[in-house]
Amino acid sequence: MAELSLAVKDKLDSWLNDASIDENTKQELRDLESNQAELEDRFYRDLEFGTGGLRGVIGAGSNRMNRYTIARATQGFAKYILESHGDKEGQPSVVIAHDCRHFSPEFALESALVLAGNGIVAKLYPSLRPTPQLSYSVRKLSATGGIVITASHNPPEYNGFKVYNATGCQLVPSEAERVIENIQKLNSLQEVKRLSREEAESKGLLVWLGEAEDEAFADTVAGASVNPELMASGAANDLVVVFTPLHGTGNIPVRRALEKIGFNNVHIVKEQELPDGNFTTVKSPNPEEREAFAMAIELGKTIGADILIGTDPDADRMGAVVRTADGEYEILTGNQSGSILVHYVLSQMKEHGKLPANGAVVKTIVTSELGASIARHYGATVFNTLTGFKYIGEKMNQFDESGEYTYLFGYEESYGYLAGNYARDKDAVVASTLICEAAAFYKQQGKTLIDVLEELYQQYGYYREALASRTLKGKDGLAQIGALMNEFRTNPPKQVAGITVSEVLDYSLGLDGLPQENVLKFLLEDGSWFCLRPSGTEPKIKFYFAVRGTSGEDAEARINRLQEEVLSRVDA
């Protein structure tokens, strides 16, 4: 059996000898004494900030999610908050929300008590709330920052810690680096400042949020409707909707927002209605996957639903499935839903005379160009950002500061969308209302969203996209991912699927004024492209593919050839 590395042994000993760590945690580590590989993985590094902040498997250890890694991260964030607040009037405050995952309430309270120990007012939601509501609340309550405890659509054994600045935007790298520096300066967990719940409440440093904030968020989302006259006409009731929150936070907020704009013919997948940190009925609580919609499709067929919508555990991602002319159900990709929403929102704004001359649509570098083509058709300027909605939020802040552009819509291929200026994170609640609104609008014209998508393809070209990934866990997996990126960086393909590679974009160099990030994008002469990106939140590397064909069949053939050839090199 391999011996523990010296660094890991030292870190393990420091946890076992730390008086501030509870006995149950220490016993969990002692029980792993015979499993050296597991101990190595738990301590070979500290959890790092990625595109979604801090995220990892729940358990004891510095490379795991637990109350101590949460407390340590919160202490680093608290110092950042105090520095950011500077000479501003009033006491700094942080809004905190959490999802349905295991230990989410405990981690949220731990964060609040550490903030309170640093003299920062923690405004805490007492039960699960959507991530976009956290972003909204930071702005609405003029807080100095925000925290949400969630691991999005990761498997049940994961949890996470996302942090937000005063604009309600997730920290971008320059801000996150300051938090990380603060965390790294902590020599011991005993340096974390913390109050008891009773003391925090008595000092007014722990404040509980509730119904008033919920209602304000629902009203704001309902206000993002671009066709209120249609909704008021009763068209919403003609649409039969099935909704599944996939055991997460979306249940009440989505239903409330749909009802506010007139959708009353909404049917819930009862087996997936209530919060469940084990996500018992699905393999993965991810609305990107058709398998997650199995129960919704079954209910849809029974009642003849026009559209099925699903939200992930923290309700920042929305997936949609549409009934086709033959009665079957077709799942829309994130790129397809995004393109439809860009078309619907901008066309309706134009129809109602509300489309500004300086409108802007923001997407990520791995998102389809179909939505960009549609946006430009309506006179909007298109901006590209790195992957992660925090970059879209950052761009929105820049628009606010300069006044040069008016934000219209932002989205990423991974099912994240935002219409409206009320938040700085993707919002499955507003995406759900808008996709249903679009479906109701086109149903009155005798069309489904699939019909609309075909019309867009005929006008702009047959775009097709694909996503693949390879999961490589632990220390060895991290090294494999690094080696794979290095191989494509130092020995880039000259041709793929018979098409010449015309340009290689290495975003680690900080291209187009964007932050440096370990991403490679290969542009082909026929307009196709593929991209390699290590995930910032999961032990995997992702591969994105995109083509534009002359027909559906041509596009399918092109995407299959491109994907097959690239992945054959990856797997070799």
N, C-alpha and C positions, 0 to 999 in steps of 0.2 A: 504493500500500500504506500502510495506517495506521501511524503512528509509535507506538512504545511510550510508554505514559504515563510521566511522570517517576518516580513512585513505583515502578513495575515495573522501570524501567531501573536505578534505584538498588539495588533488591533483587537483580536479576540480577547487577549488577557486584559486589555484596558476596559473592555465591556464587562468582563466577569468581575473585575475589581472595583468598578465604579459604583459608589454608594447610591447614586441617584437612579440607577437602573433597578427595576423591580425584580423580585426573586423568580417569578414565573418566566420572565424573559431569559434570565440567566440559566434556568433549568432547561429551557428549550435548546439553548446552545450546548449545554453539557450533554444532553441526550444525543447530540450529533457527533460526539467524540469519535465514534467509529466510522463516521462518514466524512472523511477528509476532503473529498471532492466538493461536497455540499458546503462545508465550512469555507473552503477556498473561494467558492462562488459568492458566498454571503459577505465576504470581507475583502476581496481583492481590490475593490474600489468603493468609493462613495457614489450613491445615486447621482446622476448628472442631469442638468437641465437640457431638455431637447426642444423640439417644436411645440410640445405641449407641457413644458415645465418638468416637474419631477414625476416620474412614473415607474412603478416596479411591482414585483411580486410581494405580497404581504408576508411578513415573517420577521424574526429577529436577525439583526446584522446591519452593517453600514450600507450594504447593497440591497436592502429590502425596505419596504414600506412599513413603518411602525411608528409609535408615538414619539420615539426618540429622534428618528430621522426627520419626522414632521416638526418636532420642537426645534431641532437644530436649524432646519431650513427657515422656520418662522423667525427665529432669532436673527438670522442673516437678513431676512426681509424687513424685520422691524427696524433694524439699523438703517436700511435703505429708505424706509418710510420717513424716519426722523430726519434723515439728510435731505430728502426730497421736500419735506414740509418747510424746512428752513425757517424763515422769518414770517411765514404766513400767519394770519390771525386764527385764533381758535385752536382747539386740540386736534391733533391728527386722528383720523379714524380709518378703519378698514372694514369693508363689508365681507361677510363670509357665508358661503352656501355649500351644500354638499348633495351628492346623489344617493342612490339606493345601495351602494356597494357595502361589503363587509367592512366594519370599523369606520365608515364614513362619518357618522355622527360623533364618534369618539375623536377622530382626527380633527374634525372641525372645531370641537370644543377645546382640544389641546392647543390648536392654533390661536384661538381666542384668548386663552389664559396666558400664553406666552406674550402675545401683543399687549395684554393688560399689564403684565409684569414690566413691560417697557414703557408704560404710561400712554399707550395708544388705545383709543376706544374701539372695541370690537363690536360690530353690529352684526349679530348672528341670526340667520334663519333657523328656527327650531326643528324643522323637518325638511325633507328633500325639496329642492327647487332646481329649475333648469339653469344650466350655465349661462345662457344669454340673459336671463333675469338678473344674474349676478352682475354682468357687465352693465346692464341698464341701471341697476340700483346704485352702483358706484357713481355713475354720472348724476342720477336723479338726486341722490343724497349728498352730493358734493364731497364724497369721501376722498381720502388721500390714496387709497388703493383697494385691492380686493383679493380674496382667496377663494378658490373653489376646490373641493375635494372630489375628484372624479378620475376615472381611467377611461372615460369615453366608452368605446365599444370593445375594449380589451376583454379577455376571458375573466371569469369570476375571481381567480386568484390574484388579480391585479387591483391596485388602487393608485391614486395620483394626487398631485398638489400643484395647482396652477395659480400663478400670481399675476395681478393686474395693476397698472398704474392709475393715476387719478383720472385719466380719460376713459377708463373702462376697457383699455386695450391690454392684452397680454404683453408682458415685458419682451421687448425686442433685445437682440444680443447685447447691445451696448449697456442696457439697463440690467439684464440678467447677469452680466459679468460683474457688476458691482455687488449684487446679492451673493454671487458665488465667492467673491473675494472676502466678503464679510463672514460667510460660512466657514471658509478655509482658515480664517484667523481664530476660530474657536478651538482651543486646545483640549477642552473637555466638555462633556455634556453638563457638568456642574456650573459652567459659565452661562447657561441658558437661564434667563430671568423668567419667573413664572409666578402667578398668583393662584390661590385656590378660587374655585367658582364663587364661593360665598363672599370672599374679599373683593373679587372683581366686580360682582354685582353691587355690593354695598358702596363701593367707590365710584359707581357709575361708569366703570370701564368695560362692562359687559352689558350690552343692550340687545333686547330681543326684537326682531322684526316680525311682520305678520301680514294680516289680511289687507291692510291699507296698501302695502307695497305690491301685493299680488294683483289687486284690482287696477292699480295704476299701470302695471306692466301690461295687463290684458287690454286695457283701453288703448294704450300706445300701439300695441301690435295691430289691433283692429283698425286703428287710424292709418295703417299702411296700405289699406285697400286702395286700388287704383280705379275701381269701377263701383263706387258705392251705390250709384243709381240702379245698376243691374241687381245688386244684392237686395236693395230695398224693394225691387219689383217682384220678388218671390222666386227668382230664377235659382237661388241657392237651394231651395227645397226640392227642386226637380232633380238635383244631383244626389245619387245614392252613394254614400261614403262609408267605407270600412276603415277604422283606425286601430292600430296596435301600438301601444307605448313600449312594447317589448320588456315589460316589467320595470320600466324606468320612471323618470321624473316627468315625462311628457303628458301623462294621462289627464290631469286636471287642467293644466295651462292650455293645451291644444284644444280641448273640448270647450273651454271657456271662450277662447278667442274665436273659434269657429261659430259658436252660438251668437257671439256679439255681432258678427257680420251677416248672420242670417241662415247659417247651415244648421238645420235641425234634424235632417235625415241622416244622422251619423250613428253608425253601429260599431260597438267596441268588441274586440276579441277578448271575451271574458277571461279566458285562461291566461291571458298575458296582461291583464288590466292592473293588477296590484303589484307593488314593489317587491322584488325578489332578487337579492344579491347573488343567488346561484343561477339565475336566468334559466329556470328549470326546463322550460318547454323548447328551448332553442340550443343548438350547438354553439352559436355565437350571436350575441345581441346586436347584430350589425345590419342595418337596413340596406347596406350595399349588396347583401347576399340574398338570392331568391329563397334559400332555405329558411331564412328568418320570416318569410312571408307565407309559409306553408299553411298555417292556421287562418291567416287573413284571406288567402285565396279560397280556401274551403268555404269560409263564411261568405265571401263575395259571390261565389257561384250559387250558393243557396238563396241569397236575397237579390241577386242580379245587380250587384254594385257596379257603378261606373268607374270608380277609382278607389284604390287602397293606398293608405299612407301609413308609414311607420317611422318612429323616432328612436334614436339610440338612447342608452341609459341616462345621459345628462341632457338630452333633448337639444343638442346643437347640430345634429345631422338628421336629414329627412330623406327617406326613400319613397318612391311612388310606383305603383303598379296600375296599369290601365287595361280595362276590358276592350278587346278588339272586336271587330265586326263579326267574327265567328264565335264569340262568346268565351274565348280563351283570355288569359291574362298575361300581359307582357310587362316585364319590369323595365323601367327607364334607368339608364345609367346616370351617374351624377352629371356628366357632360350633357346628356340629352335633356334632363330636367332643367339644368342651368340655362341651356340655349332656349328652351321653351319659355322660361321665366323672363329672360332678357327680352325676347320677342314680345311677350304679352305685356310686361310692364311698360316698355318703351312705346309700343304701338298704342296702348291705352292712354298714356300720358300725352302722346301726340294728338290722339283723337279728341282729348278733352282740353287741348290747348295748354297743357302744363309741362311740356317738354322744354327744358331750358336750353339755350344755345350753347352753354358751356358744360353740358352734361358729361359725366365720366362713368365708365364701367371698369371695374378692377377684377382681374383674374390672376391665377398663378401660372408659372412657366410650364407646368405640366398639365394644364387644362386645355381642352379642345379650342381650336381657332374658329369653330362655327359660331359660338356666341360672340366672339370678337367681330366677325364679319357682319353679324346682325346689328350689333351696336353701332358700327361705323355706318351702316345703311341708314340709321336714324340720326346720324350726325354726332354721335357721342365719341369722345376720345377714349381709347382703350389703354389701360396701364397694366403691365405685367409685374408681379412680385414673386419672391421666393415662396416655396410651399409653407403653409401655416397662416391661419387667418389673422394672426397678429400683424403680419406685414400689410394685409389689406386694411386693418384698423389703423395702422400707422399712416398709410396713404390717405385715409379719410381725415385724419388729424391735420395732415399737411394741406388738404383742400380747405379745411375750416380756417386755418391760419392765414393762408394766402388769398382765399376768396377767388382764386383763378378758375377753379372747377367746382361744379355741383355734383356731389356723389348721387348716383342713381341706383346702382346695383353692384354687388360684389359676390363672387362665388369661386369655389374650387371643385375639382373633379371628384373629390372625396365626399360629396353630398353635403357640402356646407354652403349656405346662402344667406345673404342679408340684404333686405330692402329697407330703406329708411335710415335716419341718422341718429337713432336713439341708443344704439349700442355700438360696441367695437369688437364684436365676436359673432360668429355664425349663429343663426337662430332657426331651429327646426320649427318653432311655433309660427313665425311669420311665413316660413317656407310652406308650411302645411296650409295656411289660410290662402296664400297666393296660388298654389298649385290647384287647390279646389276651386278657387275663383276662376282661374283660367279654364278649368274643365267645365265649369258651369256656363261660362261665356261661349265656349265653342260648341257645347252640347246644344245650345239654342240655335246654332247654325247647322246642326246635324253632323258635327264632327267630333271625333275623339282626339285626345292629345297625340295619338299615334298618327292620325291623319294630318294634324298640324305639323308634326315632325317631318313627315314625308314631303309636305309642301315646302318646308324650310330646306330640305335636301335638294329638292328640284331647283330652288332659287339660288342656293349658295354652294352647292356641291355635296357629294355624299361623303361626309366625314365619318370615320370610324376610329375608335380608340380601344385600347386594351391595357390591362394592368396585370402584372405577374409579380410574385415575390418569392424569396427564399428565406426561410427562418433559420438562423444560425445562432444558437443560444450560448451564453456564457463567455468566458474569457477567450476560448479558442474560436468561437463564432465571431467575436469582435475582430480577431486577427484575420480570419478568413474574408470578412467583408472588406477590411482594409486592403488585403492583397488583391481582391477582385477589382476594387476601384483603381488600384495602382496599375494593374494589368491593362485595363481599358484606357487609362490616362497615358501611359508610356508607350503602349502599342495599339493605338486606335485603329479600328477597321478602315480600310480604304474603300471597300464596297460592301453593301449588304443587300441580299436578295436581288443581285444584279444591278443595283442602283448605286451610283457613286456617292460617297459621303462628301458633301460640299463644304461643311464647316463643323468644327468641334467647339462647343461652348463649355468652358471649364469655369464654373461659378465659384470655385475656390479662389479665383483671382479677383473676385469682386467686380463682375461685369455689369455694365449698364447702370452704374451707380448703386447697385444692390450690395448688401453685406456679403462677405465671403461665406460660402457654404460648400460643403463637399458634395457637389452635384455635377454630373456630366451630361450634356445634351448633344446628340449627334443629328445634324440636319442633312437630309438627302436631297439630291438634285430635283426629284419629282415633288418636293414639298412635304414628303413624309419626314418623320423624326422619331427618335427614341431617346429615352433618358434613364440614367442610373442614379438612384438616390438612396443612401442608407437612411432608414427610419430614425427619427430623433426620439421616439417613444417606445419602440419595440425592438427586439433582437432580430431584425430582418433587414434585407435590402430589397428595394422596390424597383421595378422596371416598367416604364411607361412607353406606350407605342401609339402612334397616330398617323393616319393616312387620309388622303382626299381622293375619292374615285369618281368615275363618270356615271356609275350606277351602284345600286346596293351590292350586286354580285361582284363587281369590279373592286369595290372598297373592301369587301370581305376577303377576297383572294389576296389583295395587297397586305392587309393587316396580318393575315395568317402567315404569309411568307416572311414578313418582317419579324414577327414574333418568334417564329420557329428558328430562324437563322441566328438571331441574337441569343436566344436561350440555349441553343445547342453549344455555343461558345462558352456561355456561363457555366453550364453543367459539365462541360469537359474539363 
